[in-house]
Amino acid sequence: PPSPPPSPPPSPPPSLPPPLEDVVKLLISLLDVDEGTGARRALQGGSLLLSDTILAYVLSKLPASVSRRDVFVEAVPSTAATEFQYIVSIFIRGDVSADQVLDIVSSADFEEGLNNEIDVPLVITYTIKEVAIVPSPSLPPISPPVLLPVDFGCLDFEPMTEVRELGQWCGGGGRNSDPDACNNAYVITFPNDFYSPGYFRTPHHFRSPNVRVQRQRCVHNNLEGAEAKCTMEDKQYQCAVPSSFNCSTAFRNDLQRPGQDRKWCGAMRTQSQCEASYVRAGNPWIFTNGIQGRNFRRCIWSQGRCSMGDGFNCRNPDSELQCIDVWYNILTTGQTCSSLAIARARSQGISVQSAAVQIGNEDPNCAPCANAA
């Protein structure tokens, strides 16, 4: 008789959601910041909204037994390109009470204390408490190791740790011996310091090019001791990025913008008109995932004439919004598209990317996320 067919291979284990912890979030808006060189100096100032400044204040209000291991602060520029805003996340671990931290940052003393440390006046718009994916490699390990979802996509990178920002690669920062920290990290491999010198040392609002980033995950081999390695995965993800301050300024002042009387730099008769103007150059180009890029040129004034200057690349402003453009939008509930998607991913054990699609179909403020792929 014929031999029975071979048994099918065992099913892979289900994907596990990444670890989460309590987080207190607040939106800090800078006041009286113009859009010229003053804003540039303010955003590039070394003392501006440093995470360490916020961390030091919070720790000063907590018991002496609480250390930097128990509280982690992350300040990220908001995607609201016309405003100078930071979304600050204070991650709570150990025996620290999230409610206690929430009370600290909700007080008038906290806002006054930051104003005393920072050159630009600021206001704290809101404070909320929620849960979020652990961003820091200092988190104690969990078991079993994190398994990334099969349908992992660009939005799944958003809550993870980007190691080039830290001047490291996948194996740095102790990740060779920490599978959880390794699997929660990734590398931006384009742009990079070779083609764009100083890219990672430039504030997000001023980074160029500003079209897409190429990301590659860090993966652990799940071995121990000297054989344990955290290495960069070969697969490359091309992900859209929010518009920078530079690009948003170019969009607003584009002399070639559709729907208006189109001009070129040479039509500007005064130095002030000239130096406030930009023009789009050439045709847009398309990357994967529908990401479109476009080149813009500054108008420059020289010897009494206005002409086109150097160019820089941006997302095409005429293309549709993508999920990343609304990712940190604050909803009427005080939450963001990001926090809703992350919470949904955890509750259903799915990828952040898949959860974002659901949120985009449910909340019109997050509608671009419905097309996330």
Order of alpha helices (4+ residues) and beta strands (2+ residues): beta-alpha-alpha-beta-beta-alpha-alpha-beta-beta-alpha-beta-beta-beta-beta-alpha-alpha-beta-beta-beta-alpha-alpha-alpha
